[in-house]
Amino acid sequence: MVEYDHRSKHYDEVGIELDFPNAIRVGQTELRTPGAIGTSKQVDGGVVVALDPESEPPPRTDFELPDPSRSVLRVDPPGEVVWFVEGISHPDVDNFHHATVNLRNSYGPVDDDALVTESNVGGYCYHVNPDTGAIVDSWRSDDWNGLTIASIAGLVECDSGAVRLPWDVPDTAGRYAEFDTGIVVRLDPNTAGSARPDFEPTDPARNLVKITRDCRIEWVVESSPGLPDGDYHERHWRHGDRLITRTTDGGFTEVDPATGSVLATWGAEEFVCGDVCHALDGSVESFAKVDGVTRVRTDRRLYWLDDEGRKLGTQAFDTSIRDVRTFADRTVVNTESGSIYGIDSDCSLAWEFDDGNDWLLGPGEDGFYLFFDGGGRRPYSKMKFEFDPRRGELVRSVTAPDWLVDEVL
């Protein structure tokens, strides 16, 4: 059994406790680690622990890493370091090392119980022998069709080569947008990137790059006219066949995904469809393509626009929009008041669910659910109800306690 709290992690079967950030305890024995403790995995007779070789070590340590890249080790009772993982290296990364132990749910060509580490850069995975620390096999955790995006060192790699970028690709959701011929990655101009970039940066606003499947740079976005000095593309999305970015000044830019040319720019409280610029009631919070129609969300209103630029409809709400989901041809809206609304495909209000309670929207793989958020009671997962988005009604309790079922059903 493994038990957690904010400061420690206990492996009771082998009598080992990880006391964050820098102590491993086995009975009366304490090992002070030279790097902060990260992920870990129990193996037969012991525990394998990943350390961060770049973290600040404590004033006293009981052992040293033989090499910074060998930052995963095995500890067995009564407090013995059995092995340090086999070292690794990368020609473009000075601090390349094993960073995590079995962090992902799936690791490719190994069994689920295999011991696997992953590098700090580039998604390199290593199957490690739990008895010796030797690397048995290695592979890449590809991000997109064989291209792997590193979060530091400005690298995008594939089997046939690598692209070295002047800035890093941020390790965040939405860091690339897929198109048929390649991916468009967004760079962070506030980072160092590769020491040997394939092109030199000239303008922070030229921080979008399209890379082909065989690791070639197809284009670097052109400078955006009217963008203040020092501003750049902060987010980017594929929207149908369009490439749209939000810039650090709050506005939007449309980029030609085939050439990198800037096609249009508009303000934070506007949205362009079909060469028509629509004025909105506030700043754009999000937008999505649903069944060929663009749905734009501001703080308290939804707009539906077609590709020709026509406004198909709009719906306003009394409080801020918390979440928007789609079920079949119906839009389901959750507001900050806890109310739920159903919007038909013709943009009209189909129903409103408001019983005075605060509900959270949570569709799942096998149904559509609401989670009760009442009186600060937690956790949400224990207060789950199946919801019918066609009629706007609660169907049944899934995990809710009796007192809550009696109150809301």
N, C-alpha and C positions, 0 to 999 in steps of 0.2 A: 504493500500500500504506500502511495506517495501522498504526503500532506504538504500544503502550501500555506505560508502567510506572507506578509509584505517583506519579511527580512530573511526567511530561511526556507529550505526545501529539504524534506526528510525522506530518505530511502530506508524504511524500517527493515525490509527484508535482509539488507546487508549491513545495517547499522551505521549508515553514513548520512551526515547532515551537511548541507551546503549553507553556510552562513554568509549572506551577501554583505559587502561585495568581495571580501578577500579571505575567507576562511573555510577550510574543509575540516570537519570534526568526525573522528572515528573513536567512539568511546572517550577515553581521557586524552587522546592524541589530537592535537590541532596542527594543521598545516596552513601557514600563511602563504597565500598565492601571490606571484609577482604581477598578475594582471587581474582585472575584475572578472568575476565568474559570470558566465553567460548561460547558454543552453547546456543540457546534460541528458544522459540516457543511462539507465541501468542495464548492465550486461551480467552474464553469469558470474557471480562472485564479486562484483564491484560496480563502480560507476565511472562513466566517461564524461569528462567535463571540458567545455571550451572556455578558454580565457581570452581576454582582450589584451594583446601585447602593446596596444597603443594607449592604454589607460594608465593613470598615475598609480605606481605601486605603493603599498603601505611602507611605513618606516622600517619594518622588519619583515623579511620573507624567509621561508624555510627551504626554498629551492629556487633555482633559476631555470628559465627555458633554455635548452641547448641552442635554439635558434628561434627568432621571432616567428618564423613561419610554422614552427612545430608547437602551435598554441593549443593543441588538444592533448589531454593526458588521461590516463586511467589510474584510479586510486582503488586499492583493495584494503580490507581489514588486515592488520590492525592500524593502518595509516601509512601504507606504502605506495609510492608512485611506481607503478609497474612498468609503464612505458610512456614515451612522448610520441605522438604521431609522426609518421615519415614526413620530411620537409617537402615543400613545394616552392616553385618560383614562377615568375612571369617577366618577360623581357621589358614590359612597359610599366610595371608597377613595383616600386621599391619596397612597399610594406605588404606585399602579397602574403596572405596567410589563411589557414583554416579558421573560419569565423563562427560557424554554427555546427551543432550536432543534431541531426534528425529534426530540423525545424519544419521542413515541408511535409505535407501529407503523402506525397507520391514522389518516388525517386527513380523512376525509369526501370532499368534492367536488373532489379534486385528485389528480394522479398521484403515485405513490410517491416519485418523485425531486424533487417540488416542494419549495421552501423554505418551511417553515411555522414560525411561532413560536406560543407559547402564553403567555397572561398569568399573572401570579402569583396572581391571584384570579379565580374564577368560570368557568374553563374556556373563555375566549375564544381562538379560534384565528385566525391571520392568515396568509393566503397572501401572501408577500412577493416582489417582483420582485428576482431576484438581481443584476441589473445596476444598479439604482437605489436599492433599499431601500424603495421605495414599496409601500404595502399594496394588493394587487390585489383581495382578497376577504376576508371574515371570516365566521365562524360559531361556534356553540357546541358544545363536546364534552359532550353531555348525559349526566348520571349516571343519570337514570331518567325515562322518558316525558316528556321536555321540561323536567324540573326539573334545574337545575344547582346543586350545593352548593359554595359557596366555603369554603376552608380557613381563611380569616381574614375579619375584618370582619363576621362574623355574618350572612352573606347566603345566601338560597336564592332563585334567580331562575327565571323562565320568561318566555315571550313576552308574557304578559298582565300581568306585574308582578313584585314581589319581596316577600319576607318578610325583615324586619330583626330579628335576634335579639339578646338581651342578652349572649349568650356565643357563642363560636365553635363551629362543628362541627369536631371533630378530623379531621385529614387522615390517617385510619387505616382499615384494613379493618374492615368491620362498622359504619361510622358511621351507616348507615340500614338500616331494615327495611321491606320492601315489603308493603303490603296493597292490596286491590282499590281502595280509594278514595283512597289516598295513601301517603306514607312517614312513618315515625316516625324523627326524627333525634335524636341524642344530643348535648347541648351540654357543653362543658367549663367548669365554673364558675370555673376559675382563669384565664380569658382575658377580654379586654376586650369583644369583640363589637362590635356596631354602635354608632355614636355616637348614633343615633336609633332605638332599638329599638321594635318594635310593642307590647311589653309590658315592664313593669319586673320584674326578678327579685325574689322574696320569700324564697326558700329554695333552697339549693344542690340539694336533693333533687328540686326541680321542674325537672329538666334534660332531660326528654323532651318533644318537641313533635311533634304530628302535623300534616302539611302536605298539603293537597289538591293535585290535579294543576293546578288553576288558581291556585296560590299563595295559598291562604287557610289561616290557622291553624284547625284543627278542634278541637284541645284542647291544653292543657298539663297534664302529669301532676299528679295531686294529691300532696300531701305524704305520705310513707310513714310510717305509724304505727310507733313503736318504733325508727326509724332514728336513731342518735346524731347530735347536732348537728354540722353540717359535713360529714357523709357524703352521698353522692349515687350515682346510677346510673353505674357505670363501664363496663359492657358491656350490650348488649341484642341479642336474637335473636328472629326469628319462628320459632316451633316449632309446625308445623302451623297451627292457627288461633289459637295462643296467642302472647302477647308476654311474654317472660321476661327479666329483667335480673339482673345481678350487681352488688351494691352495694359501695362501698369498704370496708365492714366485713366483706366476705367472704360475706355471705348473699345470698339470692335474693328477688326480688319478681316476682309476676305482675300484669300491668297489663291492663285491659280495652282491646283495641285500638280499640273503637268509641267509648269515652268518656274514657279516661285514668284511670279509677278504679282504685285498688289492690284487687286481688281476694284476694291471699294473700301471705304472707311466710314464709320458712323459712331454716334455718341452712345453713352451708357443707357440713355432712356429712349433708344430707338432700336428698330430691327429692320433689316432689308431682306425682302423676298421679291424675286422677279423684277429687279431694278426699281421697286417701289420702297421708299423709306417710310416706315410707320412710326408715328410718335406714340409713345406709351405713357402710362400714368406714373411710372417710376423706373428705377434702374432694373435691368434684366437680371434676374436671379438664376435662370436656367432656360434652356430650350431643347427641344427634342423633335425628331421626325417620327410621326406615328401614322402608319397607313398612308404615307405620301403627303401628309399635312404637317406643317410646322406648328408646334405648340410652344408658345413663349410664356414664361412665368415671370411676373414681377412680384412684389411683396404680397399684394392682396388681389391680384387679378390674373386670369389666364386669357391668352389670345390664340386664335387659330387662324393661320395664314396659308394660302395655297401657293404653288410654285409660280403662278402668274402674278402674284402680289395682291390678290384679293383678300380682304379680311372676311373670314367665314363666320366669325362669332367671337364673343367675349363673355366671361363670367367674373363677377366681382364677389368678394367675401368680406365679412365683417372684421375678421382678424387675419393676421399673417398666415400665409400658407406654410404648413410644416412639411408636407410630403405630397407627391402626385404620382399615381401609378395608373397603369392601363390594364383593363381586363376585357378581353374580346374587343368590342367596339365602344366600350364605356370607359370614361376617365373618372377615377376615384380620387378625391381630394381630402386630405386631412389638414385641418387648420390648428393653430396654436390653442384654440379654445377646447380642442378635443372633439369637435364635430367632424362628421364624415359626410361628404357630398358625392352624388353620382351625376355625371354629366353625359348626356347622350351624344351620338355621333353628329347630330345637327346642332351641337353646342348649347342645347337647352338643359335646364335642371330637371333631372329625372326624379330624384328623391333627396331628402336630407335626414341624416340620422344624428339626433342630438337629444340625449337623455339626461343631460346635466353632468355627466361624468367626462373625465379626460381620457380619450382613447388614442392609442397609437396604431398606425397602420402597419401591417406586417404580412404581405402575401408570401406564401411558401411554395415549395415545389408541388405539393399535393393539395393545395387549397388556398383560400384567401382568409386572412386572420386579422383580428383586432386584439391588442394587448391593453389591459386595464391599467391605468396609471392613476390610482386614487389614494389620497392620504399619505403619499410617500411610502406606501407598502411595496416591498420588493421581494423576489425578483419578478420581472415582467413575464419570464417564461412559465411561471406558475399561475399566471392570470390570463390565460389564452382562450379565445373564443373563435369558433369558425363563423365567418360572416358571408352572407350572400350579397355580392355586389350587383346582382340583377334587380333585387327588390329592396336592398338597403336595410337588411334585417339580420340580427344575430340568429344563428342556427342552433348552436349547442356549445356547451362547455367542452374544452379540450383538456385543460389542466387546472382550471380555476377551483378554488376551495368552495365549500358549500355556502359559506356566508355571502360570498360574492355572487354565486349562481342565484341565490334567493333574492339578491338585491337587484340584479339587472335582467334576469330572464322572466 
